[in-house]
């Protein structure tokens, strides 16, 4: 290892490690550990993403992603795809904050009285995942809470991933909300067989 002892010469010798690269690699490794630990056990298998979802992940890393809406029948890997594209984006250097909200978490956040701090975080996070949106009946109170989150995210161009088994979100969520989710969004329909039926 070459040591540069000349205090007047701070030119790199070519042998020093690139500290920026090391810091970046450590940060990515830490962020990958966080997402992998948060990812549910049954959804940790790696695999190929549907090409439109993989392409959307690249736009997320590039900082130009709109929303991603993934729909399909039960067991078509919608939730797995949302986790996988998030993990792949982080591995590729996506540095934004993220939050993955399950259907149960969303219900807890909006149950009267609503958890306003939680809803505020959902509005502000760089990437929000809303899993199984519209899978159960959505009442007017829930729609108003959801509209507040989606509208602010739409105004500030913060991407949201939505997974749902409802093909026509407007029928369940209403057009003013569905319109904001669809605006500039990549929409992907996952078909095939129920992947869980063989377990």
Secondary structure by P-SEA (a helix, b strand, c coil): cccccccccccccccccaaaaaaaaaaaaaaaaaaaaaccccccbbbbccaaaaaaaaaaaaccccbbbbbbccccaaaaaaaaaaaaaaaacccbbbbbbcaaaaaaaaccccaaaaaaaaacccbbbbcccccccccaaaaaaaaaaaaaaaaabbbbbbbcccccccccccaaaaaaaacccbbbbbbcccccccc
